Amino acid sequence: MTTFKWMVAVAAMMWGAGAAGGVLASDTKQARSEAKSPASSEGKVNINEATQTELMKLEGVGAGTAKKIIAWREAHGPFKHAHDLEKVPGVGRDVLDKNHGRIAVK
């Protein structure tokens, strides 16, 4: 077999492995970071451990509100119930309604 045919064969095998679900290093890193994330479990956001970025995944929560949630949590301790978010200035009932079933308290 000529060198060119070998190169074509190797390229085809590599392409086939990628299409068949080959694992890339970036996929492995992403999977590990998702597995380590204590704040998100099954699409839920644990408001007691979530980072600012994770809190911003909640509908109606921007950067400023996320910072207020973290500051309140650090000043008063962990939330006991999801509706305790209403104690945070700037977080209203509408945020809880929009995120029903997405907020976890652990």
Buried (B, 14 or more C-beta within 10 A) or exposed (E): EEEEEEEEEEEEEEEEEEEEEEEEEEEEEEEEEEEEBEBBEEEBBBBBBBEBEBBBBBEEBEEEBBBBBBEBBEEEEEBEEBEBBEEBEEBEEEBBEEBEEBBBBE
